[in-house]
Amino acid sequence: MKFTVGIAMSPLDQLTELAQCAEECGYASIALPDSLFFSEKVSADYPYTPDGSRMWNADTPWVDPFVAAAAMGAVTSRINFYTQVLKLGSRNPLLLARQVGSVAHMTGNRFGFGVGLGWSPEEFEWCGVPFKNRGPRVDEMIDVLKLVLGGGMVEYHGDYFDFDRLQMSPAPTSPVPFYVGGHSAAALKRAARVGDGWTSAMIKFEELKSVIAQLTDLGCFERPFEIQAVCIDRFGLDGYKQLDEVGVTDTIVVPWLFYGVGFDGSLQAKKDGLRRFADEVIGEFA
């Protein structure tokens, strides 16, 4: 089982040095969050907290994940990066294909694309995209992205996207892995159909086991398939061994939180947390 560092809500001027430290300590990847803006009011509950409230506020720092991956990739050589997850529904797939292909090249194929629908109606509407039919629309977006990123002259004629022959160069020299997020039955079916893995939001262990069982029934593990988990009730060496035993391939952690350092903690304290967690936990899985 691998370990990935979640950098959500950290000050942006810390990110490149955190990536360097994580690489030195043996973490596999950096998980890149996505948030376009903070709307003062939202007409839907956030789906991954008990009361539907958001865990961040208007002043919480965010960075475009493609910019973050390129910046951190420029100061590292081995560690990988993936969006966890980028909300596809409010975006345009051709513009995204250019971004994904560019960052794949700039990082030397160290980029994975974690994708989800998006949950906020305002994020869709204010970006000029209807919230209705977001599932089928995102399915077409994934088709378009994979088609364009595959290289060569391509065309697409669907219900939501339609274009004649075009080519985006250069195409990635290795296929960009797609990791599909979401806990619903539709999301799991999407992961089984088009994903190289499934990635969780905050999830408890028993629900995680249920999801893995459903993905097994859908035939996901008949091919290489990642399970990236943010498990909120299994910690410490014994807890991570339980995750490993049920099939998690990649655990996303924020190590400094375990040692009392907050999201706005100092860079040095976070580096100390990265190193301590690597010594106490990652070394046991090597």
C-alpha positions as CSV (number, residue, x, y, z in Angstrom):
1,M,0.0,0.0,0.0
2,K,1.2,3.5,-0.9
3,F,0.8,6.7,1.0
4,T,-0.2,10.0,-0.6
5,V,0.0,13.5,1.1
6,G,-3.2,15.6,1.0
7,I,-2.2,19.3,0.7
8,A,-5.7,20.8,0.8
9,M,-6.1,24.1,2.6
10,S,-2.3,24.5,3.2
11,P,-0.9,28.0,2.4
12,L,0.2,28.1,-1.2
13,D,3.8,29.3,-0.5
14,Q,4.4,26.0,1.3
15,L,3.5,23.6,-1.5
16,T,6.8,23.2,-3.4
17,E,8.8,22.5,-0.3
18,L,6.2,20.1,1.1
19,A,6.4,18.2,-2.2
20,Q,10.2,18.0,-2.0
21,C,10.0,16.8,1.6
22,A,7.3,14.2,0.8
23,E,9.5,12.9,-2.1
24,E,12.5,12.6,0.2
25,C,10.5,10.7,2.8
26,G,9.1,8.1,0.4
27,Y,5.5,9.2,-0.1
28,A,4.1,8.0,-3.5
29,S,2.0,11.0,-4.5
30,I,0.5,14.4,-3.7
31,A,-3.3,14.7,-3.8
32,L,-4.4,18.0,-5.4
33,P,-7.7,19.5,-4.3
34,D,-10.0,21.5,-6.5
35,S,-12.2,24.4,-5.7
36,L,-13.2,27.1,-8.2
37,F,-14.6,29.7,-5.7
38,F,-16.5,30.0,-2.4
39,S,-20.1,31.0,-3.0
40,E,-21.6,32.8,0.0
41,K,-24.7,30.7,-0.2
42,V,-25.2,27.3,-1.7
43,S,-28.5,25.6,-2.6
44,A,-27.2,22.1,-1.9
45,D,-25.6,20.4,1.1
46,Y,-22.0,19.3,0.9
47,P,-22.3,15.6,0.6
48,Y,-19.4,14.4,2.7
49,T,-20.0,16.0,6.2
50,P,-22.7,14.8,8.6
51,D,-24.6,18.2,8.6
52,G,-23.9,19.2,5.0
53,S,-21.7,22.1,5.9
54,R,-18.4,23.0,4.1
55,M,-15.1,22.4,6.0
56,W,-13.6,25.6,4.6
57,N,-14.6,29.3,4.3
58,A,-14.2,32.2,2.0
59,D,-10.6,32.8,3.0
60,T,-9.3,29.2,2.7
61,P,-6.4,29.1,0.2
62,W,-6.8,27.1,-3.0
63,V,-4.7,26.8,-6.1
64,D,-5.5,25.5,-9.6
65,P,-4.4,21.9,-9.4
66,F,-2.7,21.9,-12.8
67,V,-0.6,24.9,-11.8
68,A,0.2,23.3,-8.5
69,A,1.3,20.0,-10.2
70,A,3.5,21.9,-12.7
71,A,5.1,23.9,-9.9
72,M,5.7,21.0,-7.6
73,G,6.8,18.8,-10.5
74,A,9.5,21.3,-11.5
75,V,11.2,20.9,-8.1
76,T,10.8,17.1,-7.8
77,S,11.7,14.1,-10.0
78,R,9.9,11.0,-8.7
79,I,6.8,11.8,-6.7
80,N,3.5,11.7,-8.5
81,F,0.5,14.0,-8.5
82,Y,-3.2,13.5,-9.0
83,T,-6.3,15.6,-8.6
84,Q,-8.5,14.4,-5.8
85,V,-10.9,15.2,-7.4
86,L,-11.3,17.8,-10.1
87,K,-15.0,18.6,-10.6
88,L,-15.6,18.0,-14.2
89,G,-19.2,19.2,-14.6
90,S,-18.5,22.9,-14.7
91,R,-15.6,22.7,-17.2
92,N,-15.1,22.3,-20.9
93,P,-13.4,19.0,-22.0
94,L,-11.3,20.4,-24.8
95,L,-9.8,23.1,-22.5
96,L,-9.3,20.5,-19.9
97,A,-7.6,18.2,-22.4
98,R,-5.0,20.9,-23.1
99,Q,-4.4,21.3,-19.4
100,V,-4.1,17.6,-18.6
101,G,-1.9,16.9,-21.6
102,S,0.4,19.8,-20.7
103,V,0.9,18.9,-17.1
104,A,1.5,15.3,-18.0
105,H,4.3,16.4,-20.2
106,M,5.7,19.0,-17.8
107,T,5.8,16.4,-15.0
108,G,7.3,13.5,-17.1
109,N,4.1,11.4,-16.9
110,R,3.8,11.8,-13.1
111,F,0.2,13.1,-13.3
112,G,-3.1,11.2,-12.7
113,F,-6.5,12.7,-13.3
114,G,-9.0,12.2,-10.4
115,V,-12.4,13.3,-11.6
116,G,-15.9,13.8,-10.2
117,L,-19.1,15.5,-11.1
118,G,-19.2,18.4,-8.7
119,W,-21.9,19.0,-6.1
120,S,-22.6,22.7,-6.1
121,P,-25.4,24.0,-8.4
122,E,-23.9,27.5,-8.2
123,E,-20.6,26.3,-9.5
124,F,-22.3,24.9,-12.6
125,E,-24.7,27.7,-13.3
126,W,-22.2,30.6,-12.7
127,C,-19.7,28.9,-15.1
128,G,-22.4,28.8,-17.7
129,V,-23.2,25.0,-17.5
130,P,-26.6,23.6,-16.4
131,F,-26.7,21.4,-13.3
132,K,-29.3,19.2,-14.8
133,N,-28.1,16.1,-16.6
134,R,-24.6,16.5,-15.1
135,G,-24.1,12.7,-15.0
136,P,-24.5,12.0,-18.7
137,R,-22.7,15.2,-19.5
138,V,-19.6,14.1,-17.5
139,D,-19.7,10.7,-19.1
140,E,-19.3,12.4,-22.5
141,M,-16.6,14.7,-21.1
142,I,-14.5,11.6,-20.0
143,D,-15.0,10.1,-23.5
144,V,-13.8,13.4,-25.1
145,L,-10.8,13.7,-22.8
146,K,-9.6,10.2,-23.4
147,L,-10.1,10.5,-27.1
148,V,-8.2,13.8,-27.4
149,L,-5.4,12.7,-25.0
150,G,-4.9,9.6,-27.0
151,G,-3.4,11.6,-29.8
152,G,-3.9,11.9,-33.5
153,M,-6.7,13.5,-35.5
154,V,-10.1,12.9,-33.8
155,E,-13.7,13.9,-33.9
156,Y,-16.7,13.6,-31.5
157,H,-20.4,13.9,-32.0
158,G,-22.4,13.4,-28.9
159,D,-25.5,14.8,-27.2
160,Y,-23.5,17.4,-25.2
161,F,-20.3,17.9,-27.1
162,D,-19.8,18.0,-30.9
163,F,-16.7,18.8,-32.9
164,D,-15.1,17.8,-36.2
165,R,-11.6,16.5,-36.7
166,L,-8.9,18.1,-34.6
167,Q,-5.6,17.2,-33.0
168,M,-4.0,18.4,-29.8
169,S,-0.2,18.1,-29.8
170,P,1.8,16.8,-28.3
171,A,-0.2,13.9,-26.9
172,P,1.0,12.4,-23.6
173,T,3.7,9.9,-24.2
174,S,2.0,7.5,-21.7
175,P,-1.8,7.2,-21.0
176,V,-2.9,9.5,-18.2
177,P,-4.7,7.4,-15.5
178,F,-8.2,8.4,-14.7
179,Y,-9.4,7.9,-11.1
180,V,-13.2,8.3,-10.6
181,G,-14.6,9.8,-7.4
182,G,-18.0,9.5,-5.8
183,H,-19.7,7.1,-3.4
184,S,-23.0,6.6,-5.3
185,A,-24.0,3.6,-7.3
186,A,-23.7,5.6,-10.5
187,A,-20.2,6.8,-9.6
188,L,-19.0,3.3,-8.9
189,K,-20.4,2.1,-12.2
190,R,-18.6,5.0,-13.9
191,A,-15.3,4.0,-12.2
192,A,-15.8,0.4,-13.3
193,R,-16.5,1.5,-16.9
194,V,-13.9,4.1,-17.5
195,G,-11.6,4.3,-14.5
196,D,-8.1,3.1,-13.7
197,G,-9.1,3.4,-10.1
198,W,-11.7,4.7,-7.6
199,T,-10.9,7.5,-5.2
200,S,-12.9,8.3,-2.0
201,A,-14.0,11.4,-0.2
202,M,-14.0,11.1,3.6
203,I,-15.3,7.6,4.3
204,K,-15.6,5.2,7.3
205,F,-14.1,1.8,7.2
206,E,-17.3,-0.2,7.0
207,E,-18.6,1.9,4.1
208,L,-15.2,1.5,2.4
209,K,-15.4,-2.2,2.6
210,S,-18.9,-2.1,1.1
211,V,-17.6,0.0,-1.8
212,I,-14.7,-2.3,-2.5
213,A,-17.2,-5.2,-2.5
214,Q,-19.4,-3.4,-5.0
215,L,-16.4,-2.6,-7.2
216,T,-15.4,-6.3,-7.1
217,D,-18.9,-7.3,-8.2
218,L,-18.5,-4.8,-11.1
219,G,-15.4,-6.5,-12.3
220,C,-12.9,-3.7,-11.5
221,F,-10.2,-6.0,-10.2
222,E,-10.0,-8.1,-13.3
223,R,-7.5,-5.4,-14.4
224,P,-5.0,-3.2,-12.6
225,F,-7.3,-0.9,-10.5
226,E,-6.4,1.6,-7.7
227,I,-8.3,2.1,-4.5
228,Q,-7.4,5.5,-3.1
229,A,-9.0,6.1,0.3
230,V,-9.5,8.9,2.8
231,C,-10.6,6.7,5.7
232,I,-11.6,8.7,8.8
233,D,-11.8,6.0,11.4
234,R,-8.6,3.9,10.9
235,F,-5.3,5.3,12.0
236,G,-1.9,4.2,13.2
237,L,0.0,1.2,12.0
238,D,-2.7,-1.3,12.9
239,G,-5.4,0.8,11.2
240,Y,-3.4,1.2,8.0
241,K,-2.7,-2.6,7.9
242,Q,-6.5,-3.1,8.0
243,L,-6.9,-0.8,5.0
244,D,-4.2,-2.8,3.2
245,E,-5.9,-6.1,4.0
246,V,-9.2,-5.0,2.5
247,G,-7.7,-3.9,-0.8
248,V,-6.8,-0.2,-0.4
249,T,-3.8,0.5,-2.6
250,D,-3.2,4.1,-1.7
251,T,-4.0,5.9,1.6
252,I,-4.4,9.7,1.5
253,V,-3.1,11.2,4.7
254,V,-2.3,14.7,6.1
255,P,0.5,13.6,8.4
256,W,1.0,16.8,10.4
257,L,-2.6,16.7,11.6
258,F,-1.7,13.6,13.6
259,Y,0.9,15.5,15.6
260,G,-1.3,18.6,16.4
261,V,-0.2,20.8,13.5
262,G,-3.1,22.5,11.8
263,F,-3.7,23.3,8.1
264,D,-2.2,26.8,8.7
265,G,0.7,25.4,10.7
266,S,4.3,26.4,9.9
267,L,6.2,24.8,7.0
268,Q,8.8,23.4,9.4
269,A,6.2,21.8,11.6
270,K,4.6,20.1,8.6
271,K,7.9,18.9,7.4
272,D,8.6,17.4,10.8
273,G,5.2,15.7,10.6
274,L,5.9,14.2,7.2
275,R,9.2,12.8,8.4
276,R,7.8,11.4,11.6
277,F,4.9,9.7,9.9
278,A,7.3,8.2,7.3
279,D,9.5,6.8,10.1
280,E,6.6,5.5,12.2
281,V,4.3,4.2,9.4
282,I,5.6,4.2,5.8
283,G,8.8,2.3,6.8
284,E,6.7,-0.6,8.0
285,F,5.1,-1.0,4.6
286,A,8.4,-0.8,2.6
